[in-house]
Amino acid sequence: MKEAKPGAWKMKAAVGALAFVLFILLIASFFGKKGLIEMSRARKTYDILLKDVEAKKQEKARLEKEVAALETNPQAVDKEARRQLWLMKPDEKVIIRR
């Protein structure tokens, strides 16, 4: 049988401890607060919010254009009043479709 070197168990313990620490760091890098999985989720959420912001900007531009038309164009005001308030001129007939 081979004789163990005097410091062999210390070396094995150091390698085992190092392997354990590396394993813990690897697990933490995947599942920790700032791990890869959480970063992936955050990136997806960021992309969704970015698309939502872009849609809101387009909606804002459309509404600003509509407001400008309502401020300057009497026909646009008339059209909206008819659409939203069901207003009509005295000599008009309204046909309601179902």
HELIX and SHEET records of a PDB file:
HELIX    1   1 ALA A    8  PHE A   31  1                                  24    
HELIX    2   2 LEU A   36  THR A   72  1                                  37    
HELIX    3   3 PRO A   74  LEU A   85  1                                  12    
END                                                                             
